[in-house]
């Protein structure tokens, strides 16, 4: 499908091909978001993607006190888990589809409300094997990022938008029903506390960790959103091959999310973070040297694996520097709310740098790589503040 193809052409089952109008925002976001198979005005779909990420992270903040108090937990869990599925399914019945920005916000809020509390709840069940438990839980991110593009690519030309959206809704409903059945609060109820734990901002270790994660997400979401665009615009990949990059960068993250937690349980999450963050920065800088399809596939695989390894340690790292177990949910919600702004701003800033350079990616690539290196330096500072320079200390 070209970027100027009408919605009805999709319903008729037209083929998907890239045209010569290689707009960075539309190309990259089309290849990474479900709704982007339609020719929406420049920037609107990128905005939906960023609003969804931002809402997903920021939606985590307000829900964590409810988790900590265990107020009607299963009822709350059941209702919030229907939000993503109901949004996708309901949207499929509307003709024409509603404005994309509202969909991004609703889906983000629906996911964010249960994403962080669920991770925090898992953390309360484990002490010695907490990292591997959270690592297994986060593999769903990579699995979903691989499955959803495949489902959309295969069903949209034959079933059309409405039934494709319903199928995605049913997938959400089936998976989240299992969560609703098995999720249980472990800690006894406590008095409802504030949404924000202001004392955390007086802890230098927490501030350095939040700063590191902010820088990382700032760069990471730019790369994820524009990786397919780079392949199409700079290397001449077809639509199918460019979409395969999105599937690959998510799929290779599944095994990578399982290995680092094994080390984190032994030597500590911050100690595990450091070599991964350093490799992350090195790989980010290698994007500047990519000039062939083979090299780009190697970069995509490496970036996907390392980003998956990095992201799976975030909940464990935050938990490890939180002294009170009943405050884990609140601290996690604060972290994800703050990094949500990075996820919101990263791709638009990268896109602006690309536009200022006449469509070339060099400035944006260097900006993203520099942020990743800054993330590593802040993690070093957090580790030193926590246990000093002693190498044998677990943290």
PEQUI-V126270 format. One record per residue. N is the residue number from 0. RES is the residue in one small letter. SS is DSSP state (h for helix, s for strand, l for the rest). PHI is phi in radians with two decimals (NA if undefined). D_CENTER is the distance of its C-alpha to the mean C-alpha in Angstrom with 2 decimals. Layout:
# PEQUI-V126270
n: [N	N]
res: [RES	RES]
ss: [SS	SS]
phi: [PHI	PHI]
d_center: [D_CENTER	D_CENTER]
This chain:
# PEQUI-V126270
n: [0	1	2	3	4	5	6	7	8	9	10	11	12	13	14	15	16	17	18	19	20	21	22	23	24	25	26	27	28	29	30	31	32	33	34	35	36	37	38	39	40	41	42	43	44	45	46	47	48	49	50	51	52	53	54	55	56	57	58	59	60	61	62	63	64	65	66	67	68	69	70	71	72	73	74	75	76	77	78	79	80	81	82	83	84	85	86	87	88	89	90	91	92	93	94	95	96	97	98	99	100	101	102	103	104	105	106	107	108	109	110	111	112	113	114	115	116	117	118	119	120	121	122	123	124	125	126	127	128	129	130	131	132	133	134	135	136	137	138	139	140	141	142	143	144	145	146	147	148	149	150	151	152	153	154	155	156	157	158	159	160	161	162	163	164	165	166	167	168	169	170	171	172	173	174	175	176	177	178	179	180	181	182	183	184	185	186	187	188	189	190	191	192	193	194	195	196	197	198	199	200	201	202	203	204	205	206	207	208	209	210	211	212	213	214	215	216	217	218	219	220	221	222	223	224	225	226	227	228	229	230	231	232	233	234	235	236	237	238	239	240	241	242	243	244	245	246	247	248	249	250	251	252	253	254	255	256	257	258	259	260	261	262	263	264	265	266	267	268	269	270	271	272	273	274	275	276	277	278	279	280	281	282	283	284	285	286	287	288	289	290	291	292	293	294	295	296	297	298	299	300	301	302	303	304	305	306	307	308	309	310	311	312	313	314	315	316	317	318	319	320	321	322	323	324	325	326	327	328	329	330	331	332	333	334	335	336	337	338	339	340	341	342	343	344	345	346	347	348	349	350	351	352	353	354	355	356	357	358	359	360	361	362	363	364	365	366	367	368	369	370	371	372	373	374	375	376	377	378	379	380	381	382	383	384	385	386	387	388	389	390	391	392	393	394]
res: [x	x	x	x	x	x	x	x	x	x	x	x	x	x	x	x	x	x	x	x	x	x	x	x	x	x	x	x	x	x	x	x	x	x	x	x	x	x	x	x	x	x	x	x	x	x	x	x	x	x	x	x	x	x	x	x	x	x	x	x	x	x	x	x	x	x	x	x	x	x	x	x	x	x	x	x	x	x	x	x	x	x	x	x	x	x	x	x	x	x	x	x	x	x	x	x	x	x	x	x	x	x	x	x	x	x	x	x	x	x	x	x	x	x	x	x	x	x	x	x	x	x	x	x	x	x	x	x	x	x	x	x	x	x	x	x	x	x	x	x	x	x	x	x	x	x	x	x	x	x	x	x	x	x	x	x	x	x	x	x	x	x	x	x	x	x	x	x	x	x	x	x	x	x	x	x	x	x	x	x	x	x	x	x	x	x	x	x	x	x	x	x	x	x	x	x	x	x	x	x	x	x	x	x	x	x	x	x	x	x	x	x	x	x	x	x	x	x	x	x	x	x	x	x	x	x	x	x	x	x	x	x	x	x	x	x	x	x	x	x	x	x	x	x	x	x	x	x	x	x	x	x	x	x	x	x	x	x	x	x	x	x	x	x	x	x	x	x	x	x	x	x	x	x	x	x	x	x	x	x	x	x	x	x	x	x	x	x	x	x	x	x	x	x	x	x	x	x	x	x	x	x	x	x	x	x	x	x	x	x	x	x	x	x	x	x	x	x	x	x	x	x	x	x	x	x	x	x	x	x	x	x	x	x	x	x	x	x	x	x	x	x	x	x	x	x	x	x	x	x	x	x	x	x	x	x	x	x	x	x	x	x	x	x	x	x	x	x	x	x	x	x	x	x	x	x	x	x	x	x	x	x	x	x	x	x	x	x	x	x	x	x	x	x	x]
ss: [l	l	l	l	l	l	h	h	h	h	h	l	l	l	l	l	l	l	l	l	l	l	l	h	h	h	h	h	h	h	h	h	l	h	h	h	h	l	l	l	l	l	l	h	h	h	h	h	h	h	h	h	h	h	h	h	h	h	h	h	h	h	h	h	h	h	h	h	h	l	l	l	h	h	h	h	h	h	h	h	h	h	h	h	h	h	h	h	h	h	h	h	l	l	l	l	l	l	l	h	h	h	h	h	h	h	h	h	h	h	h	h	h	h	h	h	h	h	h	h	h	h	h	h	l	l	l	l	l	h	h	h	h	h	h	h	h	h	h	h	h	h	h	h	h	h	h	h	h	h	h	h	h	h	h	h	h	h	h	h	h	h	h	h	h	h	h	h	h	h	h	h	h	h	h	h	h	h	h	h	h	h	l	l	l	l	l	l	l	l	l	l	l	l	l	l	l	h	h	h	h	h	l	h	h	h	h	h	h	h	h	h	h	h	h	h	h	h	h	h	h	h	h	h	h	h	h	h	h	h	h	h	h	h	l	l	l	l	h	h	h	h	h	h	h	h	h	h	h	h	h	l	h	h	h	h	h	h	h	h	h	h	h	h	h	h	h	l	h	h	h	h	h	h	h	h	h	h	h	h	h	h	h	h	h	h	h	h	h	l	l	l	h	h	h	h	h	h	h	h	h	h	h	h	h	h	h	h	h	h	h	h	l	h	h	h	h	h	h	h	l	l	l	l	h	h	h	h	h	h	h	h	h	h	h	h	h	h	h	h	h	h	h	h	h	h	h	h	h	h	h	h	h	h	h	h	l	l	l	l	l	h	h	h	h	h	h	h	h	h	h	h	h	h	h	h	h	h	h	h	h	h	h	h	h	h	h	l	l	l	l	l	l	l	l]
phi: [NA	-1.38	-1.28	-1.85	-1.28	-1.37	-1.00	-1.17	-1.14	-1.19	-1.07	-1.40	1.59	-1.23	-1.33	-1.82	-2.44	-1.37	-1.62	-1.47	-1.47	-1.55	-1.54	-1.03	-1.10	-1.15	-1.03	-1.15	-1.31	-1.01	-1.43	-2.10	-2.21	-1.05	-1.30	-1.37	-1.34	-1.84	-1.51	-1.50	-0.97	-0.93	1.62	-1.19	-1.30	-1.08	-1.10	-1.09	-1.07	-1.20	-1.13	-1.13	-1.11	-1.12	-1.14	-1.11	-1.23	-1.25	-1.15	-1.27	-1.15	-1.32	-1.46	-1.14	-1.03	-1.13	-1.10	-1.16	-1.50	1.06	-1.32	0.80	-1.10	-1.23	-1.13	-1.07	-1.06	-1.11	-1.22	-1.28	-1.32	-1.49	-1.07	-1.08	-1.15	-1.18	-1.11	-1.13	-1.18	-1.09	-1.08	-1.23	-1.58	-1.57	-2.36	-1.31	-1.01	-1.17	-0.95	-1.14	-1.09	-1.10	-1.12	-1.12	-1.16	-1.13	-1.12	-1.10	-1.13	-1.05	-1.25	-1.18	-1.09	-1.87	-1.10	-1.20	-1.02	-1.14	-1.12	-1.11	-1.15	-1.05	-1.08	-1.28	-1.54	-2.26	-2.15	-1.49	-2.06	-1.15	-1.11	-1.20	-1.10	-1.21	-1.09	-1.11	-1.09	-1.40	-1.13	-1.06	-1.04	-1.21	-1.10	-1.14	-1.15	-1.62	-1.31	-1.08	-1.06	-1.15	-1.06	-1.11	-1.09	-1.44	-1.60	-1.04	-1.16	-1.76	-1.67	1.50	-1.13	-1.04	-1.31	-1.10	-1.11	-1.16	-1.06	-1.09	-1.10	-1.17	-1.08	-1.00	-1.09	-1.13	-1.17	-1.35	-1.11	-1.09	-1.08	-1.07	-1.20	-1.74	-1.25	-2.51	-1.31	-1.68	-1.36	-1.18	-1.05	-2.27	-1.07	-1.08	-1.82	-1.22	-1.16	-1.97	-1.63	-1.13	-1.14	-1.09	-1.35	-1.73	-1.80	-1.01	-1.10	-1.10	-1.10	-1.14	-1.14	-1.09	-1.08	-1.12	-1.16	-1.07	-1.10	-1.11	-1.18	-0.99	-1.45	-1.08	-1.27	-1.10	-1.10	-1.10	-1.33	-1.90	-1.16	-1.21	-1.10	-1.07	-1.09	-1.30	-1.44	-1.64	-2.02	1.26	-1.25	-1.30	-1.01	-1.08	-1.16	-1.16	-1.15	-1.03	-1.10	-1.11	-1.15	-1.14	-1.13	-1.49	-1.13	-1.21	-1.35	-1.13	-1.15	-1.17	-1.41	-1.73	-1.42	-0.99	-1.04	-1.08	-1.32	-1.10	-1.18	-1.65	-1.96	1.80	-1.16	-1.17	-1.10	-1.30	-1.01	-1.04	-1.13	-1.16	-1.14	-1.13	-1.09	-1.02	-1.14	-1.09	-1.11	-1.06	-1.23	-1.19	-1.04	-1.10	-1.69	-1.25	-2.47	-2.46	-1.12	-1.07	-1.11	-1.23	-1.13	-1.10	-1.06	-1.04	-1.12	-1.13	-1.14	-1.11	-1.15	-1.24	-1.15	-1.13	-1.08	-1.20	-1.18	-1.19	-1.59	-1.05	-1.04	-1.15	-1.13	-1.12	-1.10	-1.18	-1.78	-1.78	-1.28	-1.71	-1.13	-1.33	-1.84	-1.05	-1.06	-1.11	-1.12	-1.10	-1.06	-1.11	-1.08	-1.18	-1.14	-1.23	-1.24	-1.06	-1.17	-1.17	-1.10	-1.24	-1.57	-0.98	-1.06	-1.09	-1.15	-1.07	-1.13	-1.15	-1.11	-1.12	-1.12	-1.14	-1.68	1.32	1.66	-1.41	-1.71	-1.00	-1.09	-1.15	-1.11	-1.13	-1.08	-1.14	-1.16	-1.13	-1.09	-1.14	-1.16	-1.10	-1.01	-1.06	-1.13	-1.21	-1.17	-1.05	-1.09	-1.10	-1.17	-1.15	-1.14	-1.43	-2.28	1.47	-1.55	-1.15	-1.28	-1.43	-1.35	-1.49	-2.75]
d_center: [26.71	27.31	25.50	28.70	29.03	29.84	28.13	31.32	31.14	27.95	29.71	32.59	30.48	30.57	29.17	26.11	27.08	25.99	28.70	29.86	28.18	25.32	23.39	20.28	18.26	19.33	19.17	15.66	14.17	16.68	15.54	11.85	12.39	15.02	17.29	17.62	20.51	22.66	24.09	22.76	23.97	22.37	19.38	19.19	16.47	14.45	15.13	14.00	10.56	10.38	12.16	9.93	6.89	9.81	11.55	9.00	8.97	12.62	13.67	13.31	16.12	19.00	18.63	18.97	22.67	23.27	21.87	24.08	27.12	26.56	27.98	28.12	24.96	25.17	26.23	23.39	20.92	22.58	22.54	18.94	17.80	19.80	18.06	15.41	18.16	20.86	19.12	18.62	22.10	23.86	22.60	24.11	27.54	27.64	29.53	28.53	24.83	24.01	22.55	18.96	17.96	19.01	17.03	13.75	14.77	16.04	13.20	10.81	13.62	14.35	11.07	10.88	14.54	14.36	11.05	12.23	15.90	15.54	14.22	16.98	19.49	18.91	19.49	22.84	24.12	24.00	25.63	26.43	23.69	20.85	18.55	19.00	18.61	15.20	14.27	15.53	13.68	10.19	11.39	10.72	7.06	8.88	11.83	10.54	9.05	12.59	14.70	13.84	14.74	17.80	18.89	18.72	20.51	23.17	23.90	23.68	26.78	28.84	27.85	26.71	24.00	25.34	25.47	22.26	20.53	22.66	21.81	18.06	19.15	21.38	18.78	16.69	20.02	21.18	18.23	17.99	21.78	21.78	19.59	22.06	25.00	24.17	22.36	24.95	25.18	26.90	28.04	30.94	30.50	30.82	31.65	28.89	27.76	26.24	22.65	22.53	24.10	25.79	27.25	23.93	24.34	27.66	26.22	25.75	23.62	21.07	21.17	20.72	17.74	16.04	17.15	15.81	12.26	12.63	13.96	11.42	8.39	11.11	11.76	8.69	7.34	11.05	11.46	8.99	10.61	14.02	14.50	16.19	18.11	19.44	20.66	22.36	23.86	24.84	25.54	26.66	24.51	25.06	22.62	22.44	21.97	19.31	17.33	17.96	16.00	12.77	13.86	14.92	12.00	9.99	13.29	14.50	11.71	13.36	16.53	15.02	13.30	16.84	19.03	18.03	18.40	21.95	22.76	21.07	23.42	26.32	25.89	23.33	19.61	20.48	22.84	20.31	17.73	20.34	21.11	17.52	16.76	20.02	19.30	15.93	18.05	20.74	18.66	17.14	20.78	21.90	20.09	23.01	25.44	24.05	26.75	26.99	25.19	25.69	24.35	21.22	20.56	21.12	18.75	15.98	16.67	16.93	13.79	11.77	13.75	13.62	9.94	9.68	12.73	11.56	8.48	10.79	13.34	11.84	13.29	16.41	17.03	16.96	19.17	21.50	22.44	22.97	26.64	26.81	25.01	25.31	23.29	20.18	18.53	19.59	18.47	14.95	14.83	16.16	13.68	10.59	12.81	13.68	10.46	9.53	12.42	11.19	8.14	11.02	13.53	12.23	12.67	15.85	17.34	16.81	18.29	21.13	21.94	22.07	24.36	26.51	27.10	28.26	25.30	25.06	21.86	23.59	23.10	19.40	18.95	21.16	19.40	15.96	17.86	19.85	16.98	15.76	19.39	19.64	16.81	19.05	22.11	20.78	19.90	23.47	24.79	23.09	24.60	27.97	28.08	27.48	29.92	31.45	31.97	33.23	31.46	32.38	30.78	28.04	25.21]
